[in-house]
Amino acid sequence: MAKADETRLRAVVDAIDAATLSQTDLAESAGISRDSLYQYRMAARRPTPDTVRRIVKALKRQRQAIDRAIEKLGKLGV
């Protein structure tokens, strides 16, 4: 495989990884337990305002990672 093709493939894999966020990953990034996140999602519990802020920050970080991956793909002409 040519170097340019390897670079494009790695960029695509990085973009897929950036776009794939499990509930476990989100909970860890937000500093809460996966069980708590599941309970919030199922409306079994209500998160505190601070917890909501931490979840939003984690999602923003994820969005930034996706944006960087897309930008990299664009620079590679993909």
Backbone bond lengths (Angstrom), bond angles and torsions (degrees), N, CA, C in turn:
res aa  C-N    CA-C-N  psi(-1)  N-CA   C-N-CA  omega(-1)  CA-C   N-CA-C  phi
1 M - - - 1.456 - - 1.531 108.14 -
2 A 1.313 115.97 134.33 1.460 121.66 179.82 1.527 110.38 -67.00
3 K 1.312 115.45 153.24 1.461 121.53 -178.66 1.530 111.51 -56.66
4 A 1.339 117.63 -42.64 1.473 120.97 -179.75 1.524 110.33 -63.28
5 D 1.337 117.04 -39.34 1.459 120.25 178.63 1.523 111.10 -66.63
6 E 1.321 116.65 -39.54 1.472 120.85 177.75 1.528 110.32 -63.26
7 T 1.322 116.27 -41.09 1.467 121.24 179.51 1.522 110.13 -63.88
8 R 1.337 117.22 -44.98 1.475 120.92 178.19 1.524 110.67 -62.75
9 L 1.325 116.79 -44.75 1.465 120.53 -179.49 1.525 110.12 -60.71
10 R 1.333 117.20 -44.57 1.473 120.83 179.72 1.529 110.16 -62.24
11 A 1.329 116.74 -39.14 1.467 120.72 179.26 1.519 110.99 -65.55
12 V 1.326 117.49 -39.38 1.475 120.82 177.83 1.524 109.96 -65.54
13 V 1.324 116.89 -44.74 1.469 120.62 178.42 1.530 110.19 -60.91
14 D 1.326 116.77 -43.04 1.469 120.50 178.05 1.532 111.27 -61.43
15 A 1.338 116.54 -39.64 1.468 120.35 178.97 1.524 110.76 -65.34
16 I 1.315 116.65 -42.30 1.470 120.54 178.48 1.525 109.82 -62.77
17 D 1.325 116.38 -44.97 1.469 120.10 178.56 1.529 111.12 -60.81
18 A 1.325 117.32 -40.75 1.463 120.93 -179.83 1.522 111.11 -65.60
19 A 1.326 116.70 -34.26 1.463 121.11 -176.75 1.525 112.31 -81.83
20 T 1.319 117.10 -12.83 1.456 121.36 -175.79 1.522 109.44 -100.56
21 L 1.310 115.88 106.99 1.461 120.96 -179.11 1.522 108.32 -125.81
22 S 1.320 115.94 112.56 1.461 119.34 178.27 1.527 109.64 -80.17
23 Q 1.307 115.93 165.14 1.463 119.39 176.78 1.522 109.95 -62.63
24 T 1.317 116.84 -34.81 1.466 120.65 178.06 1.524 109.91 -63.65
25 D 1.346 116.54 -44.72 1.465 120.50 178.43 1.526 111.36 -62.68
26 L 1.324 116.66 -43.75 1.458 121.06 179.65 1.526 110.62 -62.94
27 A 1.318 116.80 -46.14 1.466 120.73 179.58 1.528 110.40 -59.90
28 E 1.325 116.37 -45.64 1.465 120.59 -179.86 1.529 110.69 -62.14
29 S 1.312 116.50 -44.78 1.462 121.04 -179.57 1.531 111.45 -63.74
30 A 1.324 116.41 -33.47 1.466 121.56 -179.61 1.530 112.38 -85.99
31 G 1.329 116.68 -8.90 1.465 119.78 179.55 1.518 113.65 75.99
32 I 1.331 115.90 30.81 1.472 120.55 177.13 1.525 108.00 -127.68
33 S 1.318 116.25 167.43 1.457 118.90 179.38 1.530 110.68 -79.36
34 R 1.318 115.53 153.27 1.451 120.59 177.73 1.522 109.45 -62.65
35 D 1.335 116.63 -36.26 1.455 120.82 179.17 1.535 110.97 -62.96
36 S 1.324 116.36 -42.18 1.475 119.49 177.83 1.527 110.40 -62.19
37 L 1.341 116.73 -45.69 1.454 120.07 179.40 1.526 110.70 -59.39
38 Y 1.317 116.57 -42.52 1.471 120.80 178.17 1.528 110.09 -60.89
39 Q 1.326 117.05 -44.14 1.467 120.51 -179.77 1.527 111.42 -63.84
40 Y 1.329 117.32 -38.58 1.467 120.07 176.38 1.525 109.66 -63.69
41 R 1.323 115.17 -43.27 1.471 120.12 -177.91 1.524 111.44 -63.60
42 M 1.323 116.72 -35.81 1.464 121.69 -178.45 1.534 111.75 -88.76
43 A 1.323 116.94 3.61 1.467 124.13 -179.95 1.530 111.85 61.79
44 A 1.326 115.94 27.59 1.461 120.25 176.60 1.529 110.53 -84.24
45 R 1.329 115.91 -21.50 1.470 122.39 177.43 1.512 108.10 -142.44
46 R 1.324 115.16 158.75 1.465 120.59 176.13 1.523 108.79 -110.27
47 P 1.334 116.54 130.55 1.466 118.55 178.20 1.519 111.00 -75.11
48 T 1.313 115.62 152.17 1.468 120.18 174.69 1.525 108.02 -71.86
49 P 1.320 117.31 161.53 1.473 119.43 175.95 1.539 112.33 -55.90
50 D 1.333 117.05 -38.08 1.463 120.38 178.31 1.529 110.78 -63.54
51 T 1.305 117.10 -41.53 1.465 120.87 178.87 1.523 110.80 -64.83
52 V 1.324 116.54 -40.67 1.470 120.05 177.04 1.521 109.69 -60.07
53 R 1.330 117.14 -43.26 1.465 120.88 178.69 1.531 111.14 -61.02
54 R 1.323 117.08 -41.38 1.469 120.31 179.63 1.525 111.47 -66.73
55 I 1.317 117.16 -38.53 1.466 120.37 177.21 1.530 109.95 -65.03
56 V 1.327 116.68 -43.91 1.470 120.78 179.27 1.525 110.24 -61.57
57 K 1.336 117.85 -43.91 1.467 120.73 178.35 1.521 110.92 -60.58
58 A 1.325 117.11 -41.64 1.464 120.68 179.27 1.528 110.79 -63.86
59 L 1.320 116.37 -40.69 1.473 120.12 178.47 1.530 111.03 -67.55
60 K 1.313 117.37 -37.06 1.476 120.57 177.52 1.528 110.32 -65.17
61 R 1.337 117.06 -40.67 1.465 119.92 177.40 1.525 110.12 -61.77
62 Q 1.323 115.98 -39.93 1.466 120.43 178.47 1.525 110.42 -64.58
63 R 1.328 116.51 -43.09 1.463 120.31 178.62 1.524 110.64 -61.84
64 Q 1.321 117.02 -40.11 1.464 120.56 178.34 1.525 110.78 -63.44
65 A 1.321 117.24 -39.12 1.470 120.59 178.09 1.530 110.13 -64.29
66 I 1.319 116.48 -40.25 1.471 120.60 177.99 1.525 109.62 -65.41
67 D 1.323 117.68 -44.60 1.471 121.45 179.25 1.524 110.93 -59.13
68 R 1.350 117.05 -42.82 1.472 120.08 178.88 1.523 110.84 -63.70
69 A 1.333 116.69 -40.89 1.467 120.40 179.84 1.524 110.99 -64.95
70 I 1.323 117.16 -40.88 1.471 121.18 178.74 1.529 109.94 -65.96
71 E 1.311 116.76 -41.45 1.466 120.71 178.57 1.530 110.48 -61.12
72 K 1.327 116.17 -42.90 1.462 120.48 178.65 1.524 110.55 -61.80
73 L 1.331 116.97 -42.85 1.465 120.24 178.02 1.526 110.58 -61.99
74 G 1.326 116.48 -41.56 1.464 120.25 178.92 1.522 112.10 -61.12
75 K 1.320 116.48 -40.27 1.468 120.95 178.92 1.529 111.39 -65.93
76 L 1.336 115.41 -26.39 1.469 119.91 179.20 1.532 111.24 -87.71
77 G 1.319 116.20 -1.32 1.458 119.57 178.79 1.514 114.63 78.60
78 V 1.317 115.01 23.37 1.478 119.85 179.80 1.507 109.10 -93.52
